[in-house]
Amino acid sequence: MNWIDPLADNKSRIELLAFLGGDLDIVNDARASFEKTSQQLNPQDIKLIHYLAKHQHTSPFRGTVFKFKVKAPLFICRQWWKHVIASNHNDEQLGWNEKSFRYVDIDDGNEFYVPQVFRQQSRNNKQASEGELSEERNRLAVEVYVRQCQDSYGAYRHLLELGVGREQARGVLVPSVYTSWVWTASLQSVLHFIGLRRGVGAQTEIGLYAQGITGLIQPIVPVAMEAWEAYQTLGST
């Protein structure tokens, strides 16, 4: 299966569109300076990949590239993009092509992400949440949230009916509206993203996307993933 629904709401989606390279390419790129190549992985090659991961020599990971199509709430998209432009690896095989609400309008009032379980604000971390609301407070929170999404969509459609251009009408949409984009990145960048977005303090929802990407690439680079998981390589040399 080359796609998953990370938020399990029948709206979110990560699809692996294409990839280039794999574990063998990592080995051969690492040995380029010795002008040596392997035709298939052997125990020494596996040991080399583990060495690269352990010592954060991850530049050979750049030769393996993945292209994903992602559908996510706008607030997740913006977190993702901020990660990309702040990454140490943003000058290599980066591709980002996003759906534009200047060109297409939203014709479905259900295209909003609605959490079914609301978390409380963390007392120790200003950017994080923790725990869950009581059942009654959660029910009320869902009602408030859904109402705001509906009002946002209603205002958006009304503006379009009045003749307002899409590029201005979109301003009333709330950040939970779904958008989509195609992300092309090297294995090095993808692992950097996964490591941070599955980490402590990351928002739960984007962490689910990171976990989903992990599952999609693991069959393609099983040795590299095993090594990276063992050492949690986040840097590069």
MILUM-872494 format. One record per residue (C-alpha): residue in one letter; residue number from 1; x, y, z. Coordinates in nm, 3 decimals. Example, Ala and Ser with C-alpha at 12.3 -4.5 7.8 and 13.67 -1.06 7.14 Angstrom:
<numis>
<numi residu="A" num="1" X="1.230" Y="-0.450" Z="0.780"/>
<numi residu="S" num="2" X="1.367" Y="-0.106" Z="0.714"/>
</numis>
This chain:
<numis>
<numi residu="M" num="1" X="0.000" Y="0.000" Z="0.000"/>
<numi residu="N" num="2" X="0.156" Y="0.332" Z="-0.107"/>
<numi residu="W" num="3" X="-0.076" Y="0.564" Z="0.082"/>
<numi residu="I" num="4" X="-0.224" Y="0.603" Z="0.430"/>
<numi residu="D" num="5" X="-0.482" Y="0.814" Z="0.616"/>
<numi residu="P" num="6" X="-0.271" Y="0.942" Z="0.909"/>
<numi residu="L" num="7" X="-0.551" Y="1.122" Z="1.095"/>
<numi residu="A" num="8" X="-0.798" Y="0.837" Z="1.033"/>
<numi residu="D" num="9" X="-1.076" Y="1.075" Z="0.929"/>
<numi residu="N" num="10" X="-1.116" Y="0.964" Z="0.566"/>
<numi residu="K" num="11" X="-0.983" Y="1.304" Z="0.457"/>
<numi residu="S" num="12" X="-0.612" Y="1.313" Z="0.541"/>
<numi residu="R" num="13" X="-0.370" Y="1.133" Z="0.312"/>
<numi residu="I" num="14" X="-0.003" Y="1.070" Z="0.242"/>
<numi residu="E" num="15" X="0.078" Y="0.899" Z="-0.087"/>
<numi residu="L" num="16" X="0.422" Y="0.790" Z="-0.205"/>
<numi residu="L" num="17" X="0.420" Y="0.894" Z="-0.570"/>
<numi residu="A" num="18" X="0.772" Y="0.791" Z="-0.667"/>
<numi residu="F" num="19" X="1.120" Y="0.726" Z="-0.534"/>
<numi residu="L" num="20" X="1.477" Y="0.706" Z="-0.658"/>
<numi residu="G" num="21" X="1.741" Y="0.485" Z="-0.500"/>
<numi residu="G" num="22" X="1.757" Y="0.270" Z="-0.188"/>
<numi residu="D" num="23" X="1.999" Y="0.112" Z="0.057"/>
<numi residu="L" num="24" X="2.238" Y="0.004" Z="-0.218"/>
<numi residu="D" num="25" X="2.262" Y="0.360" Z="-0.352"/>
<numi residu="I" num="26" X="2.357" Y="0.485" Z="-0.006"/>
<numi residu="V" num="27" X="2.644" Y="0.236" Z="0.005"/>
<numi residu="N" num="28" X="2.767" Y="0.316" Z="-0.345"/>
<numi residu="D" num="29" X="2.750" Y="0.691" Z="-0.289"/>
<numi residu="A" num="30" X="2.948" Y="0.650" Z="0.033"/>
<numi residu="R" num="31" X="3.217" Y="0.453" Z="-0.149"/>
<numi residu="A" num="32" X="3.238" Y="0.688" Z="-0.448"/>
<numi residu="S" num="33" X="3.561" Y="0.839" Z="-0.317"/>
<numi residu="F" num="34" X="3.721" Y="0.492" Z="-0.341"/>
<numi residu="E" num="35" X="3.566" Y="0.435" Z="-0.686"/>
<numi residu="K" num="36" X="3.405" Y="0.114" Z="-0.564"/>
<numi residu="T" num="37" X="3.050" Y="-0.013" Z="-0.606"/>
<numi residu="S" num="38" X="2.841" Y="-0.307" Z="-0.489"/>
<numi residu="Q" num="39" X="2.589" Y="-0.490" Z="-0.704"/>
<numi residu="Q" num="40" X="2.389" Y="-0.615" Z="-0.407"/>
<numi residu="L" num="41" X="2.398" Y="-0.556" Z="-0.034"/>
<numi residu="N" num="42" X="2.634" Y="-0.771" Z="0.166"/>
<numi residu="P" num="43" X="2.716" Y="-0.778" Z="0.539"/>
<numi residu="Q" num="44" X="2.993" Y="-0.521" Z="0.495"/>
<numi residu="D" num="45" X="2.752" Y="-0.285" Z="0.320"/>
<numi residu="I" num="46" X="2.502" Y="-0.316" Z="0.603"/>
<numi residu="K" num="47" X="2.777" Y="-0.246" Z="0.853"/>
<numi residu="L" num="48" X="2.873" Y="0.064" Z="0.653"/>
<numi residu="I" num="49" X="2.518" Y="0.202" Z="0.662"/>
<numi residu="H" num="50" X="2.508" Y="0.154" Z="1.038"/>
<numi residu="Y" num="51" X="2.843" Y="0.331" Z="1.066"/>
<numi residu="L" num="52" X="2.713" Y="0.626" Z="0.863"/>
<numi residu="A" num="53" X="2.402" Y="0.656" Z="1.078"/>
<numi residu="K" num="54" X="2.588" Y="0.619" Z="1.407"/>
<numi residu="H" num="55" X="2.843" Y="0.889" Z="1.321"/>
<numi residu="Q" num="56" X="2.596" Y="1.117" Z="1.144"/>
<numi residu="H" num="57" X="2.773" Y="1.093" Z="0.808"/>
<numi residu="T" num="58" X="2.440" Y="1.127" Z="0.630"/>
<numi residu="S" num="59" X="2.540" Y="1.303" Z="0.307"/>
<numi residu="P" num="60" X="2.525" Y="0.966" Z="0.118"/>
<numi residu="F" num="61" X="2.156" Y="0.956" Z="0.218"/>
<numi residu="R" num="62" X="2.091" Y="1.249" Z="-0.018"/>
<numi residu="G" num="63" X="2.108" Y="1.028" Z="-0.326"/>
<numi residu="T" num="64" X="1.787" Y="0.848" Z="-0.231"/>
<numi residu="V" num="65" X="1.488" Y="1.069" Z="-0.305"/>
<numi residu="F" num="66" X="1.114" Y="1.042" Z="-0.233"/>
<numi residu="K" num="67" X="0.815" Y="1.224" Z="-0.379"/>
<numi residu="F" num="68" X="0.501" Y="1.240" Z="-0.163"/>
<numi residu="K" num="69" X="0.158" Y="1.388" Z="-0.216"/>
<numi residu="V" num="70" X="0.019" Y="1.511" Z="0.113"/>
<numi residu="K" num="71" X="-0.332" Y="1.619" Z="0.208"/>
<numi residu="A" num="72" X="-0.347" Y="1.784" Z="0.549"/>
<numi residu="P" num="73" X="-0.506" Y="2.072" Z="0.741"/>
<numi residu="L" num="74" X="-0.358" Y="2.409" Z="0.653"/>
<numi residu="F" num="75" X="-0.205" Y="2.451" Z="1.000"/>
<numi residu="I" num="76" X="-0.011" Y="2.125" Z="0.949"/>
<numi residu="C" num="77" X="0.097" Y="2.239" Z="0.604"/>
<numi residu="R" num="78" X="0.240" Y="2.560" Z="0.748"/>
<numi residu="Q" num="79" X="0.425" Y="2.376" Z="1.025"/>
<numi residu="W" num="80" X="0.568" Y="2.143" Z="0.761"/>
<numi residu="W" num="81" X="0.679" Y="2.429" Z="0.538"/>
<numi residu="K" num="82" X="0.841" Y="2.615" Z="0.828"/>
<numi residu="H" num="83" X="1.036" Y="2.298" Z="0.901"/>
<numi residu="V" num="84" X="1.145" Y="2.270" Z="0.539"/>
<numi residu="I" num="85" X="1.276" Y="2.625" Z="0.502"/>
<numi residu="A" num="86" X="1.450" Y="2.610" Z="0.841"/>
<numi residu="S" num="87" X="1.612" Y="2.273" Z="0.767"/>
<numi residu="N" num="88" X="1.984" Y="2.243" Z="0.711"/>
<numi residu="H" num="89" X="1.901" Y="2.045" Z="0.397"/>
<numi residu="N" num="90" X="1.672" Y="2.293" Z="0.221"/>
<numi residu="D" num="91" X="1.918" Y="2.361" Z="-0.059"/>
<numi residu="E" num="92" X="1.925" Y="2.008" Z="-0.199"/>
<numi residu="Q" num="93" X="1.659" Y="1.803" Z="-0.377"/>
<numi residu="L" num="94" X="1.370" Y="2.006" Z="-0.242"/>
<numi residu="G" num="95" X="1.041" Y="2.018" Z="-0.427"/>
<numi residu="W" num="96" X="0.726" Y="2.182" Z="-0.290"/>
<numi residu="N" num="97" X="0.420" Y="2.238" Z="-0.510"/>
<numi residu="E" num="98" X="0.109" Y="2.336" Z="-0.320"/>
<numi residu="K" num="99" X="-0.261" Y="2.362" Z="-0.406"/>
<numi residu="S" num="100" X="-0.360" Y="2.726" Z="-0.444"/>
<numi residu="F" num="101" X="-0.694" Y="2.863" Z="-0.331"/>
<numi residu="R" num="102" X="-0.631" Y="3.146" Z="-0.577"/>
<numi residu="Y" num="103" X="-0.696" Y="2.899" Z="-0.860"/>
<numi residu="V" num="104" X="-0.946" Y="2.655" Z="-0.711"/>
<numi residu="D" num="105" X="-1.229" Y="2.708" Z="-0.470"/>
<numi residu="I" num="106" X="-1.363" Y="2.479" Z="-0.198"/>
<numi residu="D" num="107" X="-1.692" Y="2.324" Z="-0.296"/>
<numi residu="D" num="108" X="-1.733" Y="2.092" Z="0.002"/>
<numi residu="G" num="109" X="-1.814" Y="2.224" Z="0.349"/>
<numi residu="N" num="110" X="-1.678" Y="1.905" Z="0.503"/>
<numi residu="E" num="111" X="-1.321" Y="1.970" Z="0.388"/>
<numi residu="F" num="112" X="-1.213" Y="2.069" Z="0.738"/>
<numi residu="Y" num="113" X="-1.021" Y="1.873" Z="0.999"/>
<numi residu="V" num="114" X="-1.227" Y="1.826" Z="1.316"/>
<numi residu="P" num="115" X="-1.048" Y="1.665" Z="1.614"/>
<numi residu="Q" num="116" X="-1.263" Y="1.418" Z="1.801"/>
<numi residu="V" num="117" X="-1.048" Y="1.443" Z="2.113"/>
<numi residu="F" num="118" X="-0.930" Y="1.779" Z="2.242"/>
<numi residu="R" num="119" X="-0.616" Y="1.816" Z="2.454"/>
<numi residu="Q" num="120" X="-0.544" Y="2.065" Z="2.731"/>
<numi residu="Q" num="121" X="-0.276" Y="2.331" Z="2.715"/>
<numi residu="S" num="122" X="0.050" Y="2.209" Z="2.866"/>
<numi residu="R" num="123" X="0.147" Y="2.388" Z="3.188"/>
<numi residu="N" num="124" X="0.519" Y="2.342" Z="3.124"/>
<numi residu="N" num="125" X="0.546" Y="2.387" Z="2.747"/>
<numi residu="K" num="126" X="0.392" Y="2.697" Z="2.589"/>
<numi residu="Q" num="127" X="0.369" Y="2.538" Z="2.244"/>
<numi residu="A" num="128" X="0.243" Y="2.194" Z="2.347"/>
<numi residu="S" num="129" X="-0.074" Y="2.029" Z="2.474"/>
<numi residu="E" num="130" X="-0.124" Y="1.738" Z="2.709"/>
<numi residu="G" num="131" X="-0.397" Y="1.519" Z="2.852"/>
<numi residu="E" num="132" X="-0.760" Y="1.526" Z="2.738"/>
<numi residu="L" num="133" X="-1.061" Y="1.737" Z="2.826"/>
<numi residu="S" num="134" X="-1.340" Y="1.581" Z="3.025"/>
<numi residu="E" num="135" X="-1.608" Y="1.411" Z="2.818"/>
<numi residu="E" num="136" X="-1.854" Y="1.699" Z="2.861"/>
<numi residu="R" num="137" X="-1.599" Y="1.971" Z="2.787"/>
<numi residu="N" num="138" X="-1.479" Y="1.775" Z="2.485"/>
<numi residu="R" num="139" X="-1.836" Y="1.754" Z="2.350"/>
<numi residu="L" num="140" X="-1.877" Y="2.130" Z="2.388"/>
<numi residu="A" num="141" X="-1.537" Y="2.193" Z="2.228"/>
<numi residu="V" num="142" X="-1.632" Y="1.984" Z="1.923"/>
<numi residu="E" num="143" X="-1.956" Y="2.182" Z="1.889"/>
<numi residu="V" num="144" X="-1.772" Y="2.517" Z="1.902"/>
<numi residu="Y" num="145" X="-1.505" Y="2.397" Z="1.661"/>
<numi residu="V" num="146" X="-1.750" Y="2.258" Z="1.404"/>
<numi residu="R" num="147" X="-1.966" Y="2.570" Z="1.422"/>
<numi residu="Q" num="148" X="-1.667" Y="2.792" Z="1.347"/>
<numi residu="C" num="149" X="-1.567" Y="2.574" Z="1.050"/>
<numi residu="Q" num="150" X="-1.920" Y="2.590" Z="0.913"/>
<numi residu="D" num="151" X="-1.942" Y="2.967" Z="0.963"/>
<numi residu="S" num="152" X="-1.605" Y="3.008" Z="0.792"/>
<numi residu="Y" num="153" X="-1.716" Y="2.804" Z="0.492"/>
<numi residu="G" num="154" X="-2.051" Y="2.984" Z="0.480"/>
<numi residu="A" num="155" X="-1.879" Y="3.324" Z="0.473"/>
<numi residu="Y" num="156" X="-1.640" Y="3.201" Z="0.204"/>
<numi residu="R" num="157" X="-1.921" Y="3.079" Z="-0.023"/>
<numi residu="H" num="158" X="-2.117" Y="3.401" Z="0.036"/>
<numi residu="L" num="159" X="-1.820" Y="3.612" Z="-0.071"/>
<numi residu="L" num="160" X="-1.779" Y="3.406" Z="-0.388"/>
<numi residu="E" num="161" X="-2.150" Y="3.447" Z="-0.466"/>
<numi residu="L" num="162" X="-2.108" Y="3.823" Z="-0.426"/>
<numi residu="G" num="163" X="-1.841" Y="3.810" Z="-0.692"/>
<numi residu="V" num="164" X="-1.537" Y="3.840" Z="-0.466"/>
<numi residu="G" num="165" X="-1.225" Y="3.683" Z="-0.618"/>
<numi residu="R" num="166" X="-1.096" Y="3.357" Z="-0.472"/>
<numi residu="E" num="167" X="-0.766" Y="3.513" Z="-0.370"/>
<numi residu="Q" num="168" X="-0.948" Y="3.746" Z="-0.129"/>
<numi residu="A" num="169" X="-1.240" Y="3.523" Z="-0.028"/>
<numi residu="R" num="170" X="-0.998" Y="3.259" Z="0.101"/>
<numi residu="G" num="171" X="-0.897" Y="3.497" Z="0.379"/>
<numi residu="V" num="172" X="-1.197" Y="3.395" Z="0.591"/>
<numi residu="L" num="173" X="-1.114" Y="3.023" Z="0.585"/>
<numi residu="V" num="174" X="-0.997" Y="2.880" Z="0.917"/>
<numi residu="P" num="175" X="-0.659" Y="2.697" Z="0.936"/>
<numi residu="S" num="176" X="-0.829" Y="2.358" Z="0.972"/>
<numi residu="V" num="177" X="-0.930" Y="2.361" Z="0.604"/>
<numi residu="Y" num="178" X="-0.763" Y="2.085" Z="0.407"/>
<numi residu="T" num="179" X="-0.503" Y="2.162" Z="0.144"/>
<numi residu="S" num="180" X="-0.259" Y="1.942" Z="-0.049"/>
<numi residu="W" num="181" X="0.093" Y="1.957" Z="-0.186"/>
<numi residu="V" num="182" X="0.366" Y="1.748" Z="-0.347"/>
<numi residu="W" num="183" X="0.688" Y="1.723" Z="-0.146"/>
<numi residu="T" num="184" X="1.011" Y="1.594" Z="-0.301"/>
<numi residu="A" num="185" X="1.302" Y="1.544" Z="-0.063"/>
<numi residu="S" num="186" X="1.608" Y="1.330" Z="-0.004"/>
<numi residu="L" num="187" X="1.616" Y="1.052" Z="0.254"/>
<numi residu="Q" num="188" X="1.841" Y="1.277" Z="0.462"/>
<numi residu="S" num="189" X="1.576" Y="1.551" Z="0.473"/>
<numi residu="V" num="190" X="1.292" Y="1.307" Z="0.529"/>
<numi residu="L" num="191" X="1.469" Y="1.150" Z="0.827"/>
<numi residu="H" num="192" X="1.541" Y="1.495" Z="0.968"/>
<numi residu="F" num="193" X="1.170" Y="1.575" Z="0.944"/>
<numi residu="I" num="194" X="1.063" Y="1.245" Z="1.101"/>
<numi residu="G" num="195" X="1.308" Y="1.277" Z="1.387"/>
<numi residu="L" num="196" X="1.186" Y="1.622" Z="1.486"/>
<numi residu="R" num="197" X="0.815" Y="1.571" Z="1.424"/>
<numi residu="R" num="198" X="0.796" Y="1.245" Z="1.613"/>
<numi residu="G" num="199" X="0.993" Y="1.399" Z="1.898"/>
<numi residu="V" num="200" X="0.887" Y="1.532" Z="2.235"/>
<numi residu="G" num="201" X="0.706" Y="1.864" Z="2.202"/>
<numi residu="A" num="202" X="0.591" Y="1.812" Z="1.843"/>
<numi residu="Q" num="203" X="0.222" Y="1.854" Z="1.773"/>
<numi residu="T" num="204" X="0.039" Y="1.521" Z="1.782"/>
<numi residu="E" num="205" X="-0.121" Y="1.561" Z="1.439"/>
<numi residu="I" num="206" X="0.201" Y="1.630" Z="1.249"/>
<numi residu="G" num="207" X="0.360" Y="1.348" Z="1.445"/>
<numi residu="L" num="208" X="0.103" Y="1.113" Z="1.294"/>
<numi residu="Y" num="209" X="0.207" Y="1.227" Z="0.947"/>
<numi residu="A" num="210" X="0.573" Y="1.166" Z="1.035"/>
<numi residu="Q" num="211" X="0.486" Y="0.819" Z="1.158"/>
<numi residu="G" num="212" X="0.295" Y="0.754" Z="0.837"/>
<numi residu="I" num="213" X="0.592" Y="0.854" Z="0.623"/>
<numi residu="T" num="214" X="0.808" Y="0.619" Z="0.827"/>
<numi residu="G" num="215" X="0.583" Y="0.330" Z="0.731"/>
<numi residu="L" num="216" X="0.586" Y="0.425" Z="0.362"/>
<numi residu="I" num="217" X="0.964" Y="0.446" Z="0.320"/>
<numi residu="Q" num="218" X="1.067" Y="0.161" Z="0.549"/>
<numi residu="P" num="219" X="1.017" Y="-0.114" Z="0.285"/>
<numi residu="I" num="220" X="1.234" Y="0.082" Z="0.040"/>
<numi residu="V" num="221" X="1.528" Y="0.153" Z="0.272"/>
<numi residu="P" num="222" X="1.492" Y="-0.108" Z="0.547"/>
<numi residu="V" num="223" X="1.861" Y="-0.115" Z="0.641"/>
<numi residu="A" num="224" X="1.892" Y="0.264" Z="0.655"/>
<numi residu="M" num="225" X="1.575" Y="0.290" Z="0.863"/>
<numi residu="E" num="226" X="1.693" Y="0.023" Z="1.105"/>
<numi residu="A" num="227" X="2.026" Y="0.202" Z="1.146"/>
<numi residu="W" num="228" X="1.867" Y="0.545" Z="1.180"/>
<numi residu="E" num="229" X="1.612" Y="0.425" Z="1.436"/>
<numi residu="A" num="230" X="1.897" Y="0.275" Z="1.636"/>
<numi residu="Y" num="231" X="2.095" Y="0.599" Z="1.649"/>
<numi residu="Q" num="232" X="1.828" Y="0.863" Z="1.573"/>
<numi residu="T" num="233" X="2.057" Y="1.048" Z="1.334"/>
<numi residu="L" num="234" X="1.945" Y="1.408" Z="1.291"/>
<numi residu="G" num="235" X="2.261" Y="1.580" Z="1.173"/>
<numi residu="S" num="236" X="2.480" Y="1.563" Z="0.865"/>
<numi residu="T" num="237" X="2.843" Y="1.596" Z="0.768"/>
</numis>
